[in-house]
Amino acid sequence: MERFALLLEQLHSLYRQRVVVLVDEYDKPILDAMDEPTIARANRDYLHGLYSVIKDCDDHVRFCFLTGVSKFSKVSLFSGLNNLRDITLSRTYSSICGYAESDLDTVFAAELEGLDRERIRDWYNGYSWGGAQKVYNPFDVLLLLADREFKPWWYGTGTPTFLIERLAEEAVPWQLLDGLSASEQLLSTFDVGRVAPEALLFQTGCLTVLEREDLEDGTSYRLGYPNREVRQSLNRSLLDDLLGAGWKTDRDRKHLIQAMKAADMCGVEELLRALLAGIPHQWHGRNPMAEHEGFYASVLYAHFSATGAEVRAEESGSAGRADLCVRAFSRVYVFEFKMHGRGGTAAAMAQLKDRGYADRYRGRGEPIHLVGVEFSAETRNVTSFETETIWPT
């Protein structure tokens, strides 16, 4: 601490100009130890003292800019540096952390030859801090242009283990992550041992702002996946954590993709049964949702999302909400789930038809597969599976 203060003082004296302090990844020592709370708190307390030096040396500092993954509360980390301005959700600075469409049209125009622009947008665009302007992940764009391959470049640099563990501990319904609502206060809440799942997902870049609404009592944000890279990769991580290393996830994802391309509904049913059979029995015991439809909806949502398909859970229509809608390979799959003893697939199929869950997709000119699935809390698997196809006219 003393050396840092001395450095600021001597730089000011030597160059006769006040010092600019730039700190990148200010929170890394804490995040690296989040799975060991004692160490994380010790690192946090040390950084609290370090950053307090900047405030104490205010006469020697002209400007300070700190960036990091998370926003720790001012009480825990920045109480000594209380004149910071948080610009994370500021409209004024909403585009400084990525490439805009205009950047790709101008700066990178010569590098885009041979690459599908819409595919680039689908994979890497979508980050927003205000709900309006969206930006591309710069790390992804640069690696794509270098290697000419669509891969989860950024996500592959390492997903925080504590993120996956936290979602498992909280039993957060995976299918509801895309569309979470949160206040600005909740998104800004982050500390060792006290992290809301919404804040964790937002601050680690797994969710972004889809829509912002200014209310009388504050601002509300609707969160969702920014792009295909995150949606597909995060759901793969969740499945891999759930099913363990022994589960042949890559093989079965490939088989599911093949079955969906061919509209092989028997193949889809077989793969879903195998997926549920692979879940360790002890996982059911510690998950309070395991006896409900929501549990099965979460697992199937993650499975379909991991293939790269466009997936929507509980998508609202005029007469209700379909449990799961999957669009892939020029086909639409609309699912309704029932637990055993609640009417079975007959009731599921009747609900799909009577409430017109498929109506919103009829204008696409694509085959629509209605799928009723019954689950049993006793067998923890599919007990019946029924389908019907609506062909475009």
Sequence and secondary structure as in RCSB ss.txt:
>XXXX:A:sequence
MERFALLLEQLHSLYRQRVVVLVDEYDKPILDAMDEPTIARANRDYLHGLYSVIKDCDDHVRFCFLTGVSKFSKV
SLFSGLNNLRDITLSRTYSSICGYAESDLDTVFAAELEGLDRERIRDWYNGYSWGGAQKVYNPFDVLLLLADREF
KPWWYGTGTPTFLIERLAEEAVPWQLLDGLSASEQLLSTFDVGRVAPEALLFQTGCLTVLEREDLEDGTSYRLGY
PNREVRQSLNRSLLDDLLGAGWKTDRDRKHLIQAMKAADMCGVEELLRALLAGIPHQWHGRNPMAEHEGFYASVL
YAHFSATGAEVRAEESGSAGRADLCVRAFSRVYVFEFKMHGRGGTAAAMAQLKDRGYADRYRGRGEPIHLVGVEF
SAETRNVTSFETETIWPT
>XXXX:A:secstr
 HHHHHHHHHHHHHHSS EEEEESSTTHHHHTTTTSHHHHHHHHHHHHHHHHHHHHTGGGEEEEEE  S    TT
TT TTSTT    TT GGGTTTTSB HHHHHHTTGGG TTS HHHHHHHH  B SSSS  BB HHHHHHHHHH   
  TTGGG   HHHHHHHHHHT  GGGSTT EEEHHHHT EETTEE HHHHHHHTTSSEEEEEEEETTEEEEEEE 
 SHHHHHHHHHHHHHHHH TTS HHHHHHHHHHHHHTT HHHHHHHHHHHHHTS HHHHHH TTTTSHHHHHHHH
HHHHHTTT EEEEEEEETTEEEEEEEEETTEEEEEEEEETTS HHHHHHHHHHHTTTTGGGGGG S EEEEEEEE
ETTTTEEEEEEEEEE   
